[in-house]
Amino acid sequence: MPRPRYAYLGPAGTFTEVALRQVVSPDDAEYLPQTDVVSAIEAVRAGVADHAVVAIESTIEGGVTATLDALAVGDPLVLQREVLVPVGFTLVGRPGVALADVRRVAAHPHAWVQCRRWLGAHVPGAVHVVATSNTAPAALLADAGAGADGDALGFDAALVPPAAPAHYGLADRVLAEGVADNPEAVTRFVVVGRPGPVPPPTGADKTTLVVHLPSNEAGALLTMLEQFAARGVNLSRIESRPIGDSLGRYSFSMDAEGHITEERMGEAFMGLHRVCPHVRYLGSYPRADRRAADVHIGTADADFLAARDWLRSVRGGASV
Ligand SMILES: O=C(O)C(=O)C[C@]1(C(=O)O)C=C[C@@H](O)C=C1
């Protein structure tokens, strides 16, 4: 039996790999490291991988736009699971560098944003050298070995996940630990796969979708949001992203609390289908925090079914 193949942002030791390990052990799956999230998602579309694990949202930065944009267009994919990973950083230096010598810091853009205040206080004026992932600079430092010089490397120090120094043999190069502006920072990752049968509801689910609004129509955003509000469906994330064909045209990426097989979510989707020119369902999957959605009075499945029966009897001529 072939092992399932998982594409993810590598090299080894990224937070994405920490998330992937929560999903499946490397003994039971093939891990396929990629240089960016778009490549990981495209590997699934191309059939090179069965799943991708990608960051989608962080407590500091909000939505991961590369992921949102890659899921919004192209062959449809669905989210199958979410995983939360606490995020903090360690600063490692090239050989012989002290904290006071650091002028250029290699960091993934999301890592840089999550540590900006700490860096301003401890290495003021340091320049950001963009890294493709949180462990890419650790791998460069490990490859360069003891002779690594700053000109060849292009940076003096790097922000890496706490486990990376041990993994890459850089434990003696740690300049600072616990580097983060918000010690509560968490990144949310999702497992992406090709569409298939919808998994059954668990009672604590999320549904992700993308919609476009009718162009130049006053109140179109409100009309779209009303589809959820009227059915008692709470949104836990909503973001606008440019569609890209002309200025002022945006799509909305959203997470709604509940499952597509639940009546109130189904009714909201039917409403969206009536009032929005484009609706892309991106999957219903269990919430990582296992918190069940609040169900308002009149919006439980039984309420919708009873209302439908009532309407049927009215249409059938019953006096009510
Ligand atoms: O997985 C990693 O280590 C990454 O470099 C990616 C990523 C992200 O894309 O948000 C993951 C977690 C942190 O929020 C910072 C960066």
The ligand as an SDF file (V2000), in Angstrom:
LIG
                    3D

 16 16  0  0  0  0  0  0  0  0999 V2000
    6.4420   26.9620    8.4950 O   0  0  0  0  0  0  0  0  0  0  0  0
    7.3010   27.8140    8.6660 C   0  0  0  0  0  0  0  0  0  0  0  0
    8.2290   27.6650    9.4510 O   0  0  0  0  0  0  0  0  0  0  0  0
    7.2590   29.0300    7.8710 C   0  0  0  0  0  0  0  0  0  0  0  0
    8.2730   29.5770    7.5740 O   0  0  0  0  0  0  0  0  0  0  0  0
    5.9260   29.6020    7.4770 C   0  0  0  0  0  0  0  0  0  0  0  0
    5.2260   30.4360    8.5130 C   0  0  0  0  0  0  0  0  0  0  0  0
    4.0000   31.1400    7.8180 C   0  0  0  0  0  0  0  0  0  0  0  0
    3.8440   31.0350    6.6110 O   0  0  0  0  0  0  0  0  0  0  0  0
    3.2660   31.8240    8.5280 O   0  0  0  0  0  0  0  0  0  0  0  0
    4.7330   29.5850    9.5860 C   0  0  0  0  0  0  0  0  0  0  0  0
    4.6240   29.9770   10.8880 C   0  0  0  0  0  0  0  0  0  0  0  0
    4.9910   31.3190   11.2970 C   0  0  0  0  0  0  0  0  0  0  0  0
    3.7750   32.0600   11.3630 O   0  0  0  0  0  0  0  0  0  0  0  0
    5.8820   31.9880   10.3420 C   0  0  0  0  0  0  0  0  0  0  0  0
    6.0330   31.5150    9.0550 C   0  0  0  0  0  0  0  0  0  0  0  0
  1  2  2  0
  2  3  1  0
  2  4  1  0
  4  5  2  0
  4  6  1  0
  6  7  1  0
  7  8  1  0
  7 11  1  0
  7 16  1  0
  8  9  2  0
  8 10  1  0
 11 12  2  0
 12 13  1  0
 13 14  1  0
 13 15  1  0
 15 16  2  0
M  END
$$$$
